[in-house]
Amino acid sequence: MRTFFKATFSLCVGLAVGSIFGDIAVARQADAPRTEASVDLRAITTRRMVETKLQVTPPVEVEFSRQWIDEQPAPQGGDEWQCLAEAIYFEARGETVKGQFAVAEVIMNRVASERFPSSACGVIHQGTGKKYQCQFTYTCDGHKEIIAEERAFERVSKVARVALDGAAPELTKGATHYHTTAVNPRWSRVYTKTAAIGVHIFYRHTWRTASK
């Protein structure tokens, strides 16, 4: 029993002494002048933090030209990208690059609006099922959608990628509708015209609420 108490007492004393000397060592280390190596390490760490903070990817500067589009990398994406690329192809593949971006913008404006489906695929295929009762004619005109012009599709797929990424500047002032210059739909008389780009005229719906 005495042996146990002696061992326990010795252990406690040893721990206390070790703790005291450890505290003294830490205090001395804190009071010691900083060496050149420690200062350099601190400076290097600070510099790296600043450099990392400043390494921000610059925004894409979109140019509405075929040359700019052709220089862009091959795009990738899922269903949303595929739906938008196909819509631009069938609705505006013969348009200028600016006109294609404008059509893409209308679709994305609808996605952002509470009055339309919340996805590009939903917007594009809204109403599809009855002939000529859809929002985008190519989806319900009774003709099979065939992408025969691969070069044109390659270009519009890049337009779709940029539009989905939100990198393109605004062109239509919030337009949610458009029609070609070959037609004059009745709704165009009451909607607000916002832009005319290529063969398309763009409009913003004058929504009315119950309070008005």
C-alpha positions in Angstrom: 0.0 0.0 0.0 2.9 2.4 1.0 4.6 1.5 -2.3 1.4 2.5 -4.2 1.3 6.0 -2.4 5.0 6.5 -3.0 4.6 5.8 -6.7 1.5 8.0 -7.0 3.3 10.9 -5.1 6.3 10.6 -7.3 4.2 10.7 -10.5 2.3 13.8 -9.4 5.5 15.6 -8.4 7.0 14.7 -11.8 4.0 16.0 -13.7 3.9 19.2 -11.7 7.6 19.9 -12.2 7.4 19.0 -15.9 4.5 21.4 -16.3 6.3 24.3 -14.6 9.4 23.8 -16.7 7.3 23.5 -19.9 5.6 26.9 -19.1 9.0 28.5 -18.6 10.2 27.2 -21.9 7.1 28.5 -23.7 7.5 31.9 -22.0 11.2 32.1 -23.0 10.3 31.1 -26.6 7.7 33.9 -26.8 10.1 36.4 -25.4 12.9 35.4 -27.8 13.5 37.7 -30.8 12.1 36.5 -34.1 14.6 34.9 -36.3 15.1 35.9 -39.9 13.7 32.5 -41.0 10.5 33.0 -39.0 10.0 36.5 -40.4 10.5 35.3 -43.9 8.0 32.5 -43.5 5.4 34.9 -42.2 6.0 37.3 -45.1 5.8 34.4 -47.6 2.6 33.2 -46.1 1.0 36.7 -46.2 2.2 37.2 -49.8 0.7 33.9 -50.9 -2.6 34.7 -49.2 -2.8 38.0 -51.1 -1.8 36.5 -54.4 -4.5 33.7 -54.0 -7.1 36.3 -53.2 -6.3 38.3 -56.3 -6.3 35.3 -58.6 -9.9 35.8 -59.8 -11.0 34.6 -63.2 -11.8 37.7 -65.3 -15.3 37.8 -66.8 -15.8 36.7 -70.4 -15.9 39.6 -72.8 -18.4 38.5 -75.4 -18.0 39.6 -79.0 -21.0 39.1 -81.3 -19.0 37.7 -84.2 -18.6 34.3 -85.7 -14.8 34.6 -85.3 -15.2 35.0 -81.5 -17.6 32.1 -81.3 -15.4 29.9 -83.4 -12.5 30.7 -81.0 -14.4 29.5 -78.0 -13.6 26.0 -76.6 -16.0 23.1 -77.3 -18.8 23.5 -74.8 -20.2 20.8 -72.4 -23.4 20.6 -70.5 -26.4 18.6 -69.6 -30.1 18.7 -70.6 -30.5 22.4 -70.1 -27.6 23.2 -72.4 -28.8 20.7 -75.0 -32.4 22.1 -74.9 -31.1 25.7 -75.3 -28.7 24.8 -78.1 -31.5 23.1 -80.0 -33.9 26.0 -79.6 -31.3 28.5 -80.9 -30.5 26.2 -83.8 -34.1 25.7 -84.9 -35.2 29.3 -84.1 -32.2 31.3 -85.2 -29.4 29.3 -86.8 -29.6 31.7 -89.9 -29.4 34.8 -87.7 -26.3 36.7 -86.8 -24.4 35.7 -83.6 -26.0 38.7 -81.9 -29.5 37.6 -83.0 -28.8 34.1 -81.6 -27.8 35.5 -78.3 -30.9 37.6 -78.3 -33.1 34.6 -78.8 -31.2 32.7 -76.0 -31.8 35.7 -73.8 -35.5 35.6 -74.2 -35.6 32.0 -73.1 -33.4 32.7 -70.1 -35.6 35.7 -69.2 -38.6 33.3 -69.2 -36.7 30.9 -66.9 -36.1 33.8 -64.5 -39.8 34.8 -64.6 -42.4 33.3 -62.2 -44.9 33.2 -65.1 -43.0 30.5 -67.0 -41.3 27.2 -66.2 -38.2 27.4 -64.1 -35.9 25.6 -66.5 -34.8 26.1 -70.1 -36.2 22.7 -71.2 -39.5 23.5 -69.5 -39.7 26.9 -71.2 -38.9 25.6 -74.6 -41.3 22.7 -74.5 -44.2 24.5 -72.8 -47.4 23.7 -74.5 -45.9 21.1 -76.8 -48.4 18.4 -77.6 -51.0 20.1 -79.8 -50.0 21.4 -83.2 -49.2 25.1 -83.2 -50.3 25.4 -79.6 -46.8 25.6 -78.2 -44.5 28.5 -77.3 -41.7 27.7 -79.9 -43.2 26.5 -83.2 -40.5 24.0 -84.1 -41.6 21.9 -81.1 -45.1 21.4 -82.3 -45.2 22.0 -86.1 -45.4 18.3 -86.8 -41.9 18.1 -88.3 -39.2 16.0 -86.9 -36.3 18.0 -85.4 -33.2 17.0 -87.4 -29.9 18.8 -86.9 -28.5 18.6 -90.4 -26.0 21.6 -90.2 -23.3 20.4 -87.9 -21.2 23.6 -88.2 -24.2 25.8 -87.4 -25.1 23.6 -84.4 -21.5 23.8 -83.1 -21.8 27.6 -83.1 -25.2 27.8 -81.4 -24.1 25.3 -78.8 -21.4 27.7 -77.8 -23.9 30.5 -77.7 -26.1 28.4 -75.4 -23.2 27.7 -73.1 -22.3 31.4 -72.7 -26.0 32.3 -72.2 -26.5 29.7 -69.5 -23.3 30.9 -67.7 -24.8 34.4 -67.6 -21.8 35.9 -69.4 -23.5 37.6 -72.3 -24.5 41.3 -72.0 -28.2 42.2 -72.1 -29.6 42.8 -75.5 -33.4 42.8 -75.3 -34.2 44.8 -72.1 -36.0 42.0 -70.4 -37.9 40.7 -73.5 -39.9 37.5 -73.0 -41.4 37.3 -76.5 -40.3 37.8 -80.1 -41.5 37.2 -83.6 -39.9 37.5 -87.1 -40.5 40.4 -89.3 -42.5 38.1 -91.6 -45.4 38.0 -89.3 -47.5 40.4 -87.2 -49.1 38.6 -84.3 -52.0 40.2 -82.4 -50.1 40.2 -79.1 -47.4 42.5 -80.5 -50.0 45.4 -80.5 -50.2 45.3 -76.7 -46.8 44.2 -75.6 -43.9 46.6 -75.2 -41.4 46.5 -78.0 -37.8 46.5 -76.6 -35.5 45.7 -79.5 -35.2 44.7 -83.2 -32.2 42.5 -84.0 -31.8 40.8 -87.3 -35.1 39.3 -88.5 -36.6 39.2 -84.9 -38.5 41.9 -83.0 -38.5 41.6 -79.2 -41.1 42.5 -76.7 -41.7 42.6 -73.0 -45.1 41.6 -71.8 -47.0 44.4 -70.0 -48.2 42.2 -67.1 -51.2 43.4 -65.2 -51.8 42.5 -61.6 -55.1 42.4 -59.7 -54.3 45.7 -58.0 -54.1 47.6 -61.2 
